[in-house]
Amino acid sequence: MGSNVKYRWLDKDVNIFDVEKAVRSFLEQQSFTTTSSDSADPKKIAGVLRGPESTRRVIITVSGKPNDFTVDFSAGEVAQLATKFASLITFFGGGLIELKSLREKEFYEGLEDQFWKYLEEFVEKEGHRRSIV
């Protein structure tokens, strides 16, 4: 993972603006600084996490309507590429680079897993709440 994953929700009747707010809230809970695109559809939410050794970036795109929307999680392409070429990096004496890229890949995979769980719970709760009203 740590690349580009997209999920689609059908018949959930969830306000797209609320989905965007939930995405921002998740990223901010993970200490990311967030910003959103001005466009209404698709809506891109970018998150940046600056650390002592690296800057991590995530872009999440929300598009569609309340009963048919998709969310696209894109992150960690640099870490993924470095991991793919790890054997070459090691061959040329880049063991520390390989270790760092594996840590980045683990970070993004963990973040992505947490994100999808968070969003699934949010959509289920919001969809259920709106159907009761």
Beta strands, then each sheet from edge to edge (+ up, - down):
strand 1: 4-10
strand 2: 33-36
strand 3: 43-50
strand 4: 55-65
strand 5: 68-75
sheet 1: 1+ 5- 4+ 3- 2+
end
